[in-house]
């Protein structure tokens, strides 16, 4: 699904290629400018420009020259600023308020000297400042210019290359992944966002814990009545006080967000508008290569994975006679599940149309994943040194995100179910974590416990996910089409109301649906097999990765699956063409309507395919533009024994072949 603004940008760039170069120059220039470069997302923008280069909308050397020139000019201006004002920069805004900006750049420059110009080009935090530091420390201009020019060219090439390659291999990516690329990109983005949120939130609290504690203590002294309740958490003589304050602050913030979400949902009486939008978008990304993977990831939150890990942790705590830790651990799991079930029963939230019974608000799997991994992080984080304390929280955040994203992809929950479940789980583990940290001060050796817990979790996930994927996926198969038409009505006129093309935004994948079949598929399959066609099993991950193997003959490489309304082909048949790099394919999907007499109705696309090796990295079969009519004629000939009729579709003029499999012609 391609946003409209991308189409507009591509159209503008195609009509104004020289102006596009000026835009690339401006992006690189602003990114290199001292201070301004902090807020310019140059690399994502260069990636997008590189993709447009690969797609042929911008000349590659021209874009590279503009990016390098913009970066060089921006660095040059920063160098002049540093040379002009020198040490006075430290006393000017914003450096007076954020002295670390200059300190980091100066430390790098003094450590690496000339090489720092090249290194800083690829380090976003110091990139806008090192040229200014070089000017401030009076680095010779001739030496600076040579290194800066080389660094800017290298940086521009590295920034443009990934998008350039992606754009150049678009056909291969589309054929291999279809919607898979978007699914994996969305999952990676969600994981990266949560990873960064947990990491930087923890770092911010760690850096400001002492100041926050001092302010909180001052507040308790200024408000003795209310402050006496908070003072129990903030004893300055206890090393746990900063951690407790951090947990308490998070508890207050998450509580506010969760109750706001709950009030919004109750006031609206159901899912929010954004829930419907996200659900529709995710359902449109369904594809056979991602389905089984997402079903396996969604099952990581099942009891079969969480219970063994929780049980082994409880057994270890009991064996080590850590009674208080064991009691809190048991309370976290048992009462967390009970409270989640109670909340789910108390709040009536309509399920998504794709979700069977048992999937409600909040998501039990997501909530319990948050509680189990989150409270385990509370247990062991205090035993870790320094900055390593954050990694158990990051693991909990990533696993919860993966489970939630996979369930969102399958259509099991609204986004509100997942967000509400996560927030509720965080509330419970924070409340219990504060209670645990207040009552337990004695440390213990956590490494064996961590190995046991995470090892059991990974082993249970690897054992359970492959077995649970297929049954879970079966629960989310597409529902029966609601539209019912009579058999004769379909044959005479209603066939024209069915779609004549796949519903794809990309015109290159909007294949014609020029075959409509009423009846069971086995007779049709036998007729095609008699004419040299053969059934191809749906390609899985192993077959897809095999496209990269040059040793596999082209004739043995599979035709990759495609979807229609989030469903993969029910039947995919292929026939070799006269040339080694030619092939015919026939794809049949369930139609978005059903016949009144219960006869199955199918939509199909016949294609002429040609072997392609984009960038020499993979072997894929791609449709040949304009050859669909010849492929349909071959199918028509092979199905000559059945009652059939061909007519142009009234909406687009596409020739559509209608076939009645259940009524073969006489003598057949």
C-alpha positions in Angstrom: 0.0 0.0 0.0 1.7 3.2 -1.2 0.8 6.5 0.5 -0.6 9.3 -1.8 2.2 11.7 -0.9 4.8 9.2 -2.2 3.0 9.1 -5.5 2.9 12.9 -5.6 6.6 13.2 -4.7 7.6 10.7 -7.4 5.5 12.6 -9.9 7.0 15.9 -8.9 10.6 14.5 -9.1 9.9 12.9 -12.5 8.7 16.3 -13.8 11.5 18.3 -12.0 14.7 16.1 -11.9 17.0 19.1 -11.6 15.0 20.6 -8.8 15.2 17.2 -7.1 19.0 17.6 -7.1 18.6 21.0 -5.3 16.4 19.3 -2.7 19.1 16.6 -2.2 21.7 19.3 -1.9 19.6 21.1 0.8 19.1 17.9 2.8 22.8 17.2 3.0 23.7 20.8 3.6 21.3 21.2 6.6 22.4 17.9 8.0 26.1 19.1 8.0 25.3 22.5 9.5 26.4 23.0 13.1 23.4 22.7 15.5 20.8 22.5 12.7 22.1 19.0 11.7 20.8 17.6 15.0 17.2 17.7 13.9 17.6 16.8 10.2 16.9 13.1 9.5 19.3 13.0 6.5 19.9 9.3 6.3 16.2 8.3 6.0 15.7 11.0 3.4 18.8 9.9 1.5 17.5 6.3 1.6 14.3 7.5 0.0 16.2 9.4 -2.6 18.3 6.3 -3.3 15.2 4.3 -3.9 14.0 6.9 -6.4 17.4 6.6 -8.1 17.0 2.8 -8.3 13.5 3.2 -9.8 14.9 5.5 -12.5 13.3 8.7 -11.3 16.6 10.5 -10.6 20.0 10.2 -12.2 22.3 8.4 -9.9 25.6 10.3 -10.4 23.7 13.6 -10.3 22.1 12.7 -6.9 25.4 11.5 -5.6 27.1 14.8 -6.7 24.4 16.9 -5.2 24.5 15.1 -1.8 28.3 15.2 -1.6 28.3 18.9 -2.6 25.6 19.8 0.0 27.5 17.9 2.8 30.8 19.5 1.8 29.3 23.1 1.8 27.6 22.4 5.1 30.8 21.2 6.7 32.6 24.2 5.2 30.2 26.6 6.8 30.5 24.8 10.1 34.3 25.0 9.9 34.1 28.8 9.2 31.8 29.3 12.2 34.3 27.5 14.4 37.2 29.4 13.0 35.4 32.8 13.2 34.1 32.5 16.8 36.5 29.9 18.3 36.3 29.4 22.0 33.5 32.1 22.2 31.1 29.4 21.0 31.1 27.9 24.4 29.4 31.0 25.9 26.8 31.3 23.2 23.4 29.6 23.0 22.8 26.7 22.6 26.3 25.6 23.6 26.1 27.4 26.9 23.1 25.3 27.7 24.3 22.1 26.2 28.1 22.1 26.6 28.3 18.3 26.0 27.8 19.0 22.2 31.1 20.7 22.0 32.8 18.4 24.5 32.0 15.2 22.6 33.2 16.7 19.3 36.4 18.1 20.9 37.1 14.8 22.6 36.8 12.9 19.3 38.9 15.5 17.5 41.7 15.4 20.1 41.7 11.6 20.0 41.7 11.1 16.2 42.9 14.4 14.8 42.4 14.5 11.0 40.7 11.1 11.0 37.9 12.6 13.1 36.6 14.5 10.1 36.0 11.1 8.3 34.7 9.3 11.4 32.3 12.0 12.4 30.6 11.9 9.0 29.2 8.5 10.0 28.4 9.3 13.7 25.2 11.3 13.8 25.7 12.6 17.4 28.9 14.5 16.5 28.6 15.0 12.7 27.4 18.6 12.8 30.0 19.7 15.4 33.4 18.2 14.5 34.0 20.5 11.5 33.3 23.5 13.8 35.7 22.0 16.4 38.3 21.7 13.6 37.9 25.3 12.7 37.9 26.3 16.4 41.2 24.5 16.9 42.6 26.1 13.7 43.1 22.9 11.7 44.9 23.9 8.4 42.4 24.6 5.7 44.1 22.6 3.0 44.3 19.5 5.1 40.6 19.9 6.2 39.3 20.4 2.7 40.9 17.2 1.3 39.6 15.0 4.2 36.2 16.6 4.2 35.7 16.2 0.4 36.6 12.5 0.7 34.3 12.0 3.7 31.4 13.7 2.1 31.6 11.6 -1.0 31.9 8.4 1.0 29.0 9.4 3.2 26.8 10.3 0.3 27.5 7.0 -1.4 26.8 5.0 1.8 23.6 6.9 2.4 22.2 6.5 -1.1 23.4 2.9 -1.7 20.8 0.9 0.3 17.8 2.7 -1.2 19.5 2.6 -4.6 19.9 -1.2 -4.5 16.4 -1.6 -3.2 14.9 0.5 -6.0 17.0 -1.3 -8.6 15.8 -4.7 -7.3 12.2 -3.6 -6.8 10.8 -6.3 -9.1 12.7 -9.0 -7.2 11.6 -7.7 -3.8 8.0 -7.4 -4.9 8.1 -11.0 -6.4 9.9 -12.6 -3.5 8.2 -10.7 -0.7 5.0 -9.3 -2.1 3.7 -7.7 1.2 6.3 -9.5 3.2 8.8 -6.6 3.0 6.2 -4.2 4.5 5.4 -6.7 7.3 9.1 -7.3 8.2 9.8 -3.6 8.0 6.9 -2.8 10.3 8.0 -5.4 12.8 11.6 -4.1 12.7 10.3 -0.5 13.2 8.1 -1.5 16.1 11.0 -3.4 17.8 13.4 -0.5 17.2 11.0 2.0 18.6 10.4 0.0 21.8 14.1 -0.8 22.1 15.0 2.9 21.9 12.1 4.0 24.2 13.2 1.6 26.9 16.9 2.3 26.6 16.6 6.1 26.5 13.9 6.3 29.2 16.1 4.2 31.5 19.2 6.3 30.7 17.3 9.6 31.3 16.1 8.4 34.7 19.6 7.0 35.5 21.2 10.4 34.7 18.6 12.5 36.6 17.8 10.1 39.5 19.7 12.1 42.1 18.1 15.4 41.1 14.7 13.8 41.0 15.2 12.3 44.4 16.4 15.6 45.9 13.3 17.4 44.5 11.0 14.6 45.8 12.5 14.9 49.3 12.1 18.6 49.2 8.5 18.2 48.3 7.9 15.7 51.1 9.3 18.2 53.6 7.1 21.0 52.1 4.0 18.8 52.3 4.3 16.8 55.5 0.8 15.3 55.4 1.0 13.9 51.9 4.8 13.6 51.9 4.9 11.0 54.7 3.4 8.5 52.4 5.9 9.1 49.7 8.8 9.3 52.1 8.6 5.6 52.7 9.9 5.2 49.1 12.5 7.8 49.3 14.9 7.2 52.1 18.2 8.9 51.0 20.2 6.4 53.1 18.9 3.5 51.1 20.7 2.7 47.7 17.3 1.5 46.4 15.7 4.9 46.6 16.5 6.1 43.1 15.2 2.8 41.6 12.0 3.0 43.7 11.5 6.6 42.6 12.0 5.6 39.0 9.4 2.8 39.3 7.0 5.1 41.1 7.3 7.8 38.4 6.7 5.3 35.7 3.7 3.9 37.6 2.1 7.3 37.8 2.7 8.1 34.1 1.5 4.7 32.9 -1.5 4.8 35.2 -2.5 8.1 33.7 -2.1 6.8 30.1 -3.9 3.6 30.8 -6.9 5.2 32.5 -7.1 7.8 29.7 -7.2 5.0 27.1 -9.8 3.0 29.1 -12.0 6.1 29.5 -11.7 6.9 25.8 -12.7 3.3 24.8 -15.7 3.2 27.2 -16.9 6.7 26.1 -16.7 5.6 22.4 -18.5 2.3 23.2 -16.1 0.3 21.0 -12.9 0.4 19.0 -11.5 3.8 18.0 -11.2 5.0 14.4 -7.5 4.4 14.4 -8.2 0.8 15.5 -10.3 0.2 12.3 -7.7 1.9 10.1 -4.7 -0.1 11.5 -6.7 -3.3 11.4 -7.7 -2.8 7.8 -4.1 -2.0 6.8 -2.6 -5.0 8.6 -5.2 -7.3 7.1 -4.3 -6.0 3.6 -0.6 -7.1 4.3 -1.6 -10.7 4.8 0.6 -13.0 2.6 1.5 -16.7 2.7 5.2 -16.2 3.3 4.5 -14.0 6.4 1.4 -15.9 7.7 3.2 -18.9 9.3 6.0 -16.8 10.6 3.6 -14.3 12.3 1.5 -17.2 13.7 4.6 -18.7 15.2 5.7 -15.4 16.8 2.2 -14.8 18.1 2.2 -18.2 19.9 5.3 -17.1 21.9 2.8 -15.5 24.3 1.0 -18.8 24.9 0.9 -20.5 28.3 3.0 -23.4 26.8 5.9 -21.0 26.6 5.4 -18.7 29.6 4.4 -21.3 32.2 7.6 -23.5 31.9 9.8 -20.4 32.2 7.8 -19.1 35.2 7.8 -22.5 36.9 11.6 -23.0 36.5 12.2 -19.5 38.0 9.8 -20.2 40.9 11.5 -23.6 41.6 14.9 -21.9 41.6 13.8 -19.2 44.1 12.3 -21.8 46.4 15.4 -24.0 46.2 17.5 -21.0 47.1 15.1 -20.2 50.0 14.3 -16.8 48.6 10.8 -16.8 50.1 10.0 -13.2 49.6 11.1 -13.2 45.9 9.2 -16.4 45.3 6.0 -15.0 46.9 6.2 -11.9 44.7 7.0 -13.9 41.6 4.0 -16.2 42.3 1.7 -13.2 42.9 2.9 -11.5 39.7 1.9 -14.5 37.6 -1.2 -15.7 39.4 -2.8 -12.4 40.3 -1.8 -10.9 37.0 -3.7 -13.6 35.1 -6.7 -13.3 37.4 -6.8 -9.5 37.1 -6.5 -9.7 33.4 -9.3 -12.2 33.1 -11.5 -10.1 35.4 -10.9 -7.0 33.3 -11.6 -8.9 30.1 -14.9 -10.2 31.5 -15.9 -6.7 32.9 -15.3 -4.8 29.7 -17.4 -5.6 26.6 -15.3 -4.7 23.6 -16.4 -5.9 20.1 -13.9 -8.2 18.6 -12.4 -7.5 15.1 -14.4 -9.2 12.4 -11.4 -11.5 11.7 -11.0 -12.7 15.4 -12.7 -15.8 16.8 -14.0 -16.1 20.3 -11.3 -15.8 23.0 -9.6 -12.7 21.7 -10.8 -9.6 23.6 -9.8 -6.5 25.6 -7.1 -6.6 27.0 -5.0 -9.2 25.1 -4.3 -11.9 27.7 -1.2 -13.1 25.8 0.3 -9.7 25.5 -0.5 -8.8 29.2 1.0 -12.0 30.6 4.1 -11.7 28.4 4.5 -8.2 29.8 4.0 -9.4 33.3 6.2 -12.5 33.2 9.2 -11.0 31.4 8.8 -7.6 33.0 8.7 -8.7 36.6 11.6 -11.1 36.0 13.5 -8.0 34.8 12.6 -6.3 38.1 13.9 -9.3 40.0 17.3 -9.5 38.3 18.0 -6.0 37.1 19.0 -4.8 40.6 21.8 -7.4 40.7 23.4 -6.2 37.4 26.1 -3.5 37.4 25.7 -0.1 35.9 24.2 0.3 32.5 23.7 -3.5 32.1 20.7 -3.2 34.3 18.6 -2.0 31.4 18.9 -5.1 29.2 16.3 -7.3 30.9 13.8 -4.5 30.4 14.8 -4.3 26.8 14.3 -8.0 26.3 10.8 -7.8 27.9 9.9 -4.9 25.7 11.1 -6.5 22.5 9.4 -9.9 23.1 6.1 -8.2 24.1 6.3 -6.1 20.9 6.9 -9.1 18.7 3.9 -11.0 20.2 1.7 -7.9 19.9 2.7 -7.1 16.4 2.2 -10.7 15.2 -1.3 -10.8 16.7 -2.2 -7.5 15.2 -1.0 -8.9 11.8 -3.3 -11.9 12.2 -6.3 -9.8 13.0 -6.6 -11.2 16.5 -6.9 -7.9 18.3 -7.5 -4.2 17.8 -4.5 -2.0 18.5 -6.3 -0.8 21.6 -6.4 -4.4 22.9 -2.7 -4.7 22.6 -1.8 -1.2 24.0 -4.3 -1.7 26.9 -2.9 -5.1 27.7 0.6 -3.9 27.7 -0.1 -0.9 29.9 -2.1 -3.0 32.3 0.7 -5.5 32.5 3.2 -2.7 33.2 0.9 -1.2 35.9 0.8 -4.5 37.7 4.5 -5.3 37.5 5.4 -1.7 38.6 3.1 -1.9 41.6 4.5 -5.3 42.6 8.0 -4.2 41.7 7.8 -1.3 44.2 6.5 -3.6 46.9 9.3 -6.1 46.2 12.1 -3.5 46.2 10.8 -2.0 49.4 10.8 -5.3 51.3 13.8 -7.0 49.8 17.3 -5.5 50.1 19.5 -8.7 50.2 21.0 -9.4 46.8 21.6 -12.8 45.3 23.6 -14.4 42.5 21.2 -14.0 39.6 23.2 -15.4 36.7 22.1 -19.1 37.1 18.5 -17.9 37.5 18.8 -15.7 34.3 20.2 -18.6 32.3 17.5 -21.0 33.5 14.6 -18.6 32.9 15.7 -17.3 29.5 17.0 -20.7 28.4 13.7 -22.4 29.3 11.7 -19.6 27.6 13.7 -19.9 24.3 13.6 -23.7 24.3 9.8 -23.7 25.0 9.3 -21.1 22.3 11.3 -23.1 19.7 9.4 -26.3 20.6 5.9 -24.7 20.7 5.9 -22.1 17.9 6.2 -24.5 14.9 3.5 -26.8 16.3 1.1 -24.0 17.2 1.5 -22.0 14.0 -0.8 -24.0 11.8 -3.7 -24.4 14.3 -3.5 -20.7 15.2 -3.5 -19.7 11.5 -6.5 -21.9 10.8 -8.5 -19.7 13.2 -7.9 -16.6 11.1 -8.8 -17.9 7.7 -11.0 -15.6 5.7 -14.7 -15.8 6.4 -17.2 -17.0 3.9 -18.2 -14.1 1.6 -21.5 -12.5 2.6 -22.6 -11.8 -1.0 -24.8 -14.6 -2.5 -25.7 -14.7 -6.2 -27.7 -17.2 -8.2 -25.9 -19.6 -10.5 -27.7 -18.6 -13.6 -27.5 -14.9 -12.7 -23.7 -15.3 -12.4 -23.5 -17.0 -15.8 -25.7 -14.4 -17.5 -24.8 -11.0 -16.0 -23.5 -11.0 -12.4 -20.1 -12.2 -13.5 -19.5 -8.6 -14.6 -19.9 -7.4 -11.0 -16.9 -9.4 -9.8 -13.5 -7.6 -9.9 -11.5 -7.8 -13.1 -8.1 -6.9 -11.5 -6.2 -7.6 -8.3 -6.7 -4.8 -5.8 -3.1 -3.6 -5.7 -1.8 0.0 -5.6 1.2 -0.9 -7.7 0.1 -1.1 -11.3 2.7 -3.7 -12.1 1.0 -6.2 -9.7 -2.6 -5.3 -10.6 -2.9 -8.5 -12.6 -6.1 -9.1 -14.6 -8.6 -11.6 -13.1 -9.7 -12.9 -16.5 -10.9 -16.3 -15.4 -14.0 -17.2 -13.4 -14.7 -20.8 -12.6 -17.9 -22.3 -11.0 -17.5 -25.8 -9.7 -15.0 -28.1 -7.9 -11.3 -27.7 -8.9 -10.2 -31.4 -9.2 -11.8 -31.9 -12.7 -10.3 -28.6 -13.9 -6.9 -29.7 -12.5 -7.1 -33.1 -14.3 -8.0 -31.4 -17.6 -5.0 -29.1 -17.3 -2.6 -31.9 -16.3 -3.6 -33.7 -19.4 -2.3 -30.7 -21.4 1.1 -30.6 -19.6 0.3 -28.4 -16.7 1.3 -29.4 -13.2 0.4 -28.3 -9.7 3.0 -26.4 -7.8 2.9 -26.5 -4.0 2.8 -23.2 -2.3 6.4 -21.9 -1.9 7.6 -21.7 1.7 10.6 -20.0 3.3 12.9 -22.8 2.2 11.8 -22.5 -1.4 12.0 -18.8 -1.3 15.6 -18.8 0.1 16.4 -21.3 -2.6 16.0 -18.5 -5.2 19.4 -17.3 -4.1 21.0 -20.7 -5.0 22.6 -20.6 -8.4 23.0 -24.4 -8.4 19.2 -25.0 -8.6 18.1 -25.2 -12.3 15.8 -22.5 -13.4 13.1 -25.0 -14.3 13.0 -26.2 -10.7 12.7 -22.7 -9.2 9.1 -22.1 -7.9 6.7 -19.4 -8.9 6.2 -17.4 -5.7 2.7 -17.1 -4.2 0.4 -14.1 -4.4 -2.7 -13.0 -2.6 -6.2 -11.8 -3.4 -8.0 -10.2 -0.5 -5.4 -11.5 1.9 -5.8 -15.1 0.7 -3.2 -17.1 -1.1 -4.0 -19.1 -4.2 -6.1 -22.2 -3.6 -4.6 -23.7 -6.8 -1.4 -22.7 -8.6 -0.5 -24.6 -11.8 2.5 -24.0 -14.1 3.5 -25.2 -17.5 7.0 -24.9 -19.1 7.2 -22.7 -22.2 9.1 -23.3 -25.4 12.2 -21.5 -24.0 14.2 -22.3 -20.9 13.3 -19.0 -19.5 9.6 -19.1 -20.3 6.7 -20.4 -18.2 2.9 -20.2 -17.9 1.1 -19.9 -14.6 -2.5 -20.2 -13.6 -3.6 -18.9 -10.2 -7.1 -19.5 -8.7 -8.5 -17.8 -5.6 -11.9 -18.0 -3.8 -14.2 -15.4 -5.3 -15.6 -12.6 -3.0 -19.1 -14.0 -3.6 -20.7 -17.5 -3.4 -23.4 -19.1 -5.5 -26.8 -19.8 -4.0 -26.6 -23.6 -4.9 -23.3 -23.9 -2.9 -21.2 -24.4 -6.0 -17.7 -23.1 -5.4 -16.8 -19.9 -7.3 -13.2 -19.0 -8.2 -11.4 -16.1 -9.7 -8.2 -16.7 -11.7 -5.3 -15.1 -13.4 -3.3 -16.7 -16.3 0.2 -15.3 -16.7 3.1 -15.7 -19.1 6.3 -15.6 -17.0 9.9 -15.0 -17.8 13.0 -15.8 -15.8 14.7 -12.8 -14.3 17.9 -12.4 -12.2 17.7 -8.8 -10.8 21.2 -7.7 -9.7 22.3 -11.3 -10.2 21.3 -12.1 -6.6 18.2 -14.2 -7.1 16.3 -16.2 -9.7 12.6 -15.2 -10.0 9.8 -15.7 -12.4 8.2 -12.4 -13.3 5.0 -11.7 -15.4 5.6 -10.6 -18.9 3.8 -7.3 -19.6 1.1 -7.6 -22.3 1.3 -11.4 -22.6 -1.8 -12.2 -20.4 -4.1 -12.7 -23.4 -1.8 -15.4 -24.8 -1.7 -17.2 -21.5 -5.5 -17.1 -21.2 -5.8 -18.5 -24.7 -3.6 -21.5 -23.6 -5.9 -22.1 -20.6 -9.0 -21.7 -22.8 -7.6 -24.4 -25.1 -6.8 -26.8 -22.2 -10.3 -26.4 -20.8 -12.1 -26.9 -24.1 -14.0 -29.9 -22.7 -16.0 -27.7 -20.3 -18.8 -25.3 -20.9 -17.2 -21.9 -21.3 -17.8 -18.4 -22.7 -15.5 -15.4 -23.1 -16.6 -11.8 -23.1 -15.0 -8.4 -22.3 -15.5 -7.1 -18.7 -17.7 -4.0 -18.9 -15.6 -2.0 -16.4 -12.2 -2.3 -18.1 -12.6 -4.3 -21.3 -10.5 -7.2 -19.9 -11.5 -10.5 -21.7 -13.0 -12.7 -19.0 -13.3 -16.5 -19.5 -16.2 -18.1 -17.6 -16.1 -21.8 -17.1 -18.6 -24.3 -15.6 -16.6 -27.2 -14.4 -19.6 -29.2 -13.2 -21.2 -29.2 -16.6 -18.7 -30.7 -19.1 -19.5 -30.6 -22.8 -21.2 -33.7 -24.3 -18.8 -36.5 -25.2 -16.1 -35.4 -22.8 
